[in-house]
Amino acid sequence: MLSQESPVDVMKTLPVSAIARRILMGLILLITVWGIGISPVHAESYDRQSLRYADFANRDFRGDDFTRADLANANLQGADFRGARLFDTTLSQADMTGANMTGATLDGARFIRTNLTNAILEGAYAFDTDFRGAVIEGADFTDVLLAPKTNNQLCKVATGTNPVTGRATRDTLYCP
C-alpha cells in the first residue's frame, strides 16, 4: 500500500542536502517549462538571392543574413539592419537613407554610388568594403574599422551631422 505521508512529513525526514536538491530540481523544471513557452527568434536568410530594385523601405532585418545577396538599386530607406550579415553583398546604387546598420557585418560589401545619407553604421564590421561614389552626408561611422585607404576616400566627401546620433560624419571617421 502507498504511504499516506504528507510532503511536509517527507521533508522532515530528508537530510538538508536532499531538500536542497529537490528545490534545485524544481527550479530547473520550472525554468525549463517557462522557457518552452518562449518562441525563438528566427533570422531570415536572403543568402545569394537577387533582390534588385526591391522595395524594403522601413523593414526590420535585424540579425538577418544577406550574404552575397544582390540588392542593387533597392529601396532600403529607414531599414533596420542591426546585427545583420551583409557579407559580400551588392548594394550598388541602393537608397539606404536613414538605414541602421549598427553592429552589422559589411565585410566585402559594395556600396558603390549608394545613398547612405543619415545612415548609422556604428560598430559595423566593414573591412574591405567598397564605398566608391557613396553619398555619406550625415552618416555615422562611429567605431567602424575601415581600411586606411577607404577612410581617406570617405573623408574627402564627408559632410553633415546624423540627426539621430547627433554626431558629425567627419568626426566619426576621425577626418583631419
Buried (B, 14 or more C-beta within 10 A) or exposed (E): EEEEEEEEEEEEEEEEEEEEEBEEEEEEEEEEEEEEEEEEEEEEEBBEBEBBEBEBBEBEBBBBBBBBBBBBBBBBBBBBBBBBBBBBBBBBBBBBBBBBBBBBBBBBBBBBBBBBBBBBBBBBBBEEBBBEEBBBBBBBBBEBEBEEEBBEBBBEEBEBBBEEBEBBBBEBBEBE
